[in-house]
Amino acid sequence: MSDRMINRELSWLDFNRRVLEEAQDPTVPLLERVKFLSIFSSNLDEFFMVRVADLKQRIWAGDQSAAADGLSPAQTLAAVSERVQSLVLEQHRTFLEDVQRGRNASRRRFLPVESFDR
């Protein structure tokens, strides 16, 4: 990767990592942490629908040109895949170990959607 340019997709994932870090912060109230996990997931969904789809389309079209950061679409997709796998594992760990533990300690319950009145 170029020393001077930052990859747009990887930079965006760095931003979403900071959202995840808010969910991991024990000084943030429990419900806010759940909201940050939700925002992280929503952001990642949009990222795949827009940015990853564009990378795949460029690869499919045979685009092998390097961007300003020096990475081709295929290289960027590989780096994105590696980073996203790590982030999602961290998200799961955060929910299962931090949020669930905090919920149990506070005696709060998560209700299934089916239990809500419509």
N, C-alpha and C positions, 0 to 999 in steps of 0.2 A: 504494500500500500504506500502511496505517496506520502512523504513526510509533511507535505503542505496542504493536502486536501483530505477532507473527512468524507467518508462514504455516507450518502444521504440515508440509506436504509439502516445502516448500523448506528448512525447517530440517533435516528428515531427510536431504535431499540434501547439505546442508552437512556433516552428520555423516559421510556416506559419502565425501565429498571428503577428510575427514581420514584415513579408512582408506586411500584412494588415496595420500595424501601419505606415509603410512608405506611404501608400496611404492616410492615415488620417492626415499626417503632413502638415499643411498649408504653411510651408516654402518650400515644394517641389513643383516645377512647375506643373501646371495642367496636361499637357500631361504625365509627369512622373508618376503622381498619377494614371492616367488611366492605364498606363503600369503596375504599381504595382498591381492594381486590377485584371488585366488580368493574371499576373503571379500567384497571389493568386488562381484564378480560375483554371488555368492549373495545378498547384501543387495539388489542392484538387481533381481534376479529376484523376490524376495519383495515388494519395493516395487511392482513392476508388477502382480503377482498380487493384491495387497490394495489398495493406495492408489490406483493409477491406475485399477484396475477400479471402485473406488467412485466416483471422479470421473466416469468415463464413464457409469456407471449414473445418477448424479445429473443429468448433462447430458441423457441420453436421456429421463429422467423430466421434463425441462423446468425443472429447478431453476436459477433465475437469481439466487437470493439471494446477497448478499455475506456472507462469513464475517466474523469479528471483525477480520480483517486487511484487509478491504475488497475482497477478490477474490472473484469468482464462480467456480463450478466450471470454467467454460470458460476464464476468465483464468488460473486456477491450472494447468489442464492445459497451456495454452500456455507458461506460465513453466516448468513441469516439463519439457516437451518440449525447450525451448531449453537448459535447464541440463543435462539428461541427454545431449543430443547432444555438448555440450562435454566432459562428464565421460568419456563413452565414447571420444571421440577422444583424450583425455589418457591413458586406460587403454591404448589400443592403442599410443600412442607410448611409454608407459612400458615395455610388454612388449617391443616391437620394438627400441627404441633402448637402453634401460637394462638390462633383464633379459637379453635375448639377447646383448648386448655383454658383460655380466658373465659369462654362461655360457660364451661363446666364450673369454674371457680366462682363465677358470678351468679350461677344457677339460672342462667337465661336459656331459653330454648329457641331453636330454629324450627319453624313450622313448615310443613310441606305446602306447596302452592294449593294443592287440592283441598286443604282445610279452610281456605278463605271463602267467604261468601261472594257470590258473583252477582 
